[in-house]
Amino acid sequence: MNIDENGKNINSAFSVVEKTYENIFKLFYALDNVAKENDFKSISSNYLRWKSDADYTGVLIKSFIKLYQNNQDSDCSNGKWKNGPIYSIEINFLEDEVPK
């Protein structure tokens, strides 16, 4: 394999990762819409993530998390959270698991 082939393989790999991340964003956008239709709200406008820059794999995001609460629960004093359960959705790409 020559350098040109390695470069193409690396570009292809990053394209797959970028497309995967794009699809995750689309899924979360759709989930936010479903949540609104069912009287839930997303606690944060963005996703949460497990991330560490302590090693070379820290630049990749392998776990995406969104939190929701029911709008019918009473407000907490901070004005953002509800006094009720927090529902979470996680998309996880750990090596030893099938994405789910």
MARTIGU-270750 format. One record per residue: x, y, z of N, C-alpha, C in turn; residue number from 1; residue in one letter. Coordinates in pm, whole numbers, m for minus. Layout:
BEGIN
     nX     nY     nZ    caX    caY    caZ     cX     cY     cZ mipa fimi
      X      Y      Z      X      Y      Z      X      Y      Z  NUM    A
...
//
This chain:
BEGIN
     nX     nY     nZ    caX    caY    caZ     cX     cY     cZ mipa fimi
     86   m117      0      0      0      0     90    123      0    1    M
     66    216    m91    149    336    m96     84    450    m18    2    N
    155    562    m12    108    676     67    m25    730     15    3    I
    m43    733   m117   m170    781   m172   m287    694   m127    4    D
   m266    563   m126   m372    472    m81   m400    493     67    5    E
   m296    512    150   m316    537    292   m395    665    313    6    N
   m362    768    238   m434    895    249   m580    880    213    7    G
   m608    805    107   m747    781     67   m821    702    174    8    K
   m756    604    233   m819    525    338   m850    611    461    9    N
   m756    697    497   m778    786    612   m893    882    582   10    I
   m894    940    464  m1004   1031    426  m1137    958    428   11    N
  m1140    837    378  m1263    759    378  m1310    729    520   12    S
  m1217    694    606  m1252    665    746  m1311    787    814   13    A
  m1250    904    795  m1303   1026    857  m1438   1064    797   14    F
  m1457   1038    670  m1587   1065    608  m1696    980    672   15    S
  m1665    855    701  m1762    767    767  m1795    821    907   16    V
  m1693    862    982  m1716    915   1116  m1799   1043   1109   17    V
  m1765   1132   1017  m1842   1257   1003  m1987   1229    967   18    E
  m2011   1137    877  m2148   1103    838  m2223   1041    955   19    K
  m2155    959   1033  m2216    899   1152  m2256   1009   1251   20    T
  m2166   1103   1278  m2196   1214   1369  m2313   1297   1315   21    Y
  m2315   1321   1184  m2425   1396   1123  m2558   1324   1146   22    E
  m2559   1193   1129  m2680   1115   1150  m2724   1115   1296   23    N
  m2629   1117   1387  m2662   1127   1530  m2732   1260   1558   24    I
  m2680   1368   1500  m2743   1499   1518  m2885   1498   1461   25    F
  m2904   1437   1346  m3038   1427   1287  m3131   1347   1377   26    K
  m3081   1238   1434  m3162   1156   1524  m3203   1237   1647   27    L
  m3107   1309   1707  m3139   1390   1825  m3239   1500   1791   28    F
  m3228   1559   1674  m3324   1661   1631  m3464   1599   1621   29    Y
  m3472   1481   1563  m3601   1411   1553  m3653   1374   1691   30    A
  m3566   1329   1780  m3609   1295   1915  m3660   1419   1989   31    L
  m3596   1533   1969  m3643   1657   2031  m3784   1690   1983   32    D
  m3811   1670   1855  m3945   1695   1802  m4048   1599   1860   33    N
  m4013   1472   1871  m4103   1374   1932  m4128   1409   2079   34    V
  m4023   1451   2147  m4037   1490   2288  m4135   1606   2301   35    A
  m4121   1709   2217  m4213   1824   2221  m4356   1781   2198   36    K
  m4377   1693   2101  m4511   1645   2070  m4574   1571   2187   37    E
  m4490   1516   2274  m4538   1438   2388  m4519   1510   2521   38    N
  m4505   1641   2514  m4495   1728   2632  m4371   1702   2718   39    D
  m4261   1672   2651  m4131   1662   2718  m4042   1771   2664   40    F
  m3938   1804   2741  m3842   1903   2693  m3701   1848   2709   41    K
  m3617   1888   2618  m3475   1855   2628  m3414   1949   2731   42    S
  m3337   1896   2822  m3278   1977   2927  m3167   2065   2873   43    I
  m3095   2017   2773  m2989   2098   2713  m3011   2108   2563   44    S
  m2966   2216   2505  m2985   2232   2361  m2892   2139   2282   45    S
  m2783   2098   2342  m2688   2008   2277  m2687   1874   2349   46    N
  m2611   1781   2296  m2595   1651   2360  m2486   1660   2466   47    Y
  m2487   1566   2557  m2378   1550   2654  m2287   1441   2602   48    L
  m2166   1435   2651  m2074   1333   2602  m1973   1294   2708   49    R
  m1926   1171   2697  m1812   1126   2774  m1690   1154   2688   50    W
  m1596   1229   2740  m1480   1263   2659  m1360   1284   2748   51    K
  m1247   1241   2702  m1123   1260   2775  m1012   1290   2675   52    S
   m933   1389   2704   m818   1420   2620   m690   1358   2677   53    D
   m706   1267   2771   m590   1207   2836   m514   1109   2746   54    A
   m579   1059   2642   m508    971   2550   m555    999   2407   55    D
   m498    932   2312   m525    961   2171   m671    936   2133   56    Y
   m741    849   2203   m881    824   2168   m974    933   2221   57    T
   m921   1025   2301  m1004   1132   2357  m1061   1227   2254   58    G
  m1004   1231   2135  m1055   1322   2033  m1181   1267   1967   59    V
  m1208   1139   1985  m1328   1079   1928  m1439   1075   2033   60    L
  m1558   1110   1993  m1671   1101   2084  m1737    966   2058   61    I
  m1744    884   2162  m1798    749   2148  m1934    732   2214   62    K
  m1977    833   2289  m2101    821   2362  m2172    957   2360   63    S
  m2295    960   2310  m2374   1081   2301  m2498   1064   2389   64    F
  m2528   1163   2472  m2636   1151   2569  m2727   1273   2558   65    I
  m2858   1250   2562  m2957   1358   2568  m3046   1332   2689   66    K
  m3081   1440   2758  m3166   1431   2876  m3297   1504   2851   67    L
  m3405   1446   2902  m3538   1503   2886  m3613   1500   3018   68    Y
  m3707   1594   3032  m3799   1592   3145  m3940   1624   3096   69    Q
  m4037   1581   3173  m4177   1604   3141  m4215   1747   3176   70    N
  m4274   1819   3082  m4315   1958   3106  m4424   1969   3212   71    N
  m4497   1861   3237  m4605   1867   3335  m4555   1860   3479   72    Q
  m4428   1821   3498  m4371   1823   3633  m4350   1967   3677   73    D
  m4352   1990   3806  m4336   2127   3856  m4192   2174   3838   74    S
  m4177   2307   3825  m4045   2366   3807  m3965   2364   3936   75    D
  m3835   2345   3923  m3744   2362   4036  m3713   2510   4051   76    C
  m3652   2546   4160  m3623   2687   4186  m3520   2746   4089   77    S
  m3441   2662   4023  m3340   2714   3930  m3401   2757   3796   78    N
  m3528   2724   3772  m3597   2765   3650  m3565   2682   3528   79    G
  m3471   2592   3536  m3434   2510   3420  m3482   2366   3436   80    K
  m3462   2309   3552  m3496   2171   3578  m3639   2158   3627   81    W
  m3692   2038   3613  m3824   2005   3666  m3806   1919   3791   82    K
  m3905   1925   3878  m3904   1842   3997  m3968   1707   3961   83    N
  m3893   1628   3887  m3943   1500   3841  m3831   1418   3780   84    G
  m3865   1302   3727  m3762   1214   3671  m3690   1277   3552   85    P
  m3567   1234   3533  m3488   1270   3416  m3478   1144   3330   86    I
  m3514   1159   3203  m3507   1048   3109  m3387   1070   3019   87    Y
  m3309    965   2998  m3189    980   2917  m3190    884   2799   88    S
  m3127    929   2693  m3104    846   2576  m2955    854   2547   89    I
  m2892    737   2532  m2749    733   2503  m2725    653   2377   90    E
  m2645    711   2290  m2595    639   2172  m2449    612   2202   91    I
  m2414    485   2205  m2283    445   2255  m2210    363   2150   92    N
  m2087    401   2120  m2005    331   2021  m1880    271   2085   93    F
  m1894    207   2198  m1779    144   2263  m1737     20   2186   94    L
  m1609     m9   2190  m1554   m118   2110  m1615   m253   2139   95    E
  m1652   m278   2263  m1700   m411   2299  m1852   m423   2292   96    D
  m1918   m324   2234  m2064   m328   2224  m2108   m297   2082   97    E
  m2223   m348   2046  m2286   m309   1921  m2357   m176   1947   98    V
  m2343    m77   1859  m2415     50   1881  m2564     26   1900   99    P
  m2622     93   2000  m2764     74   2028  m2826    205   2070  100    K
//
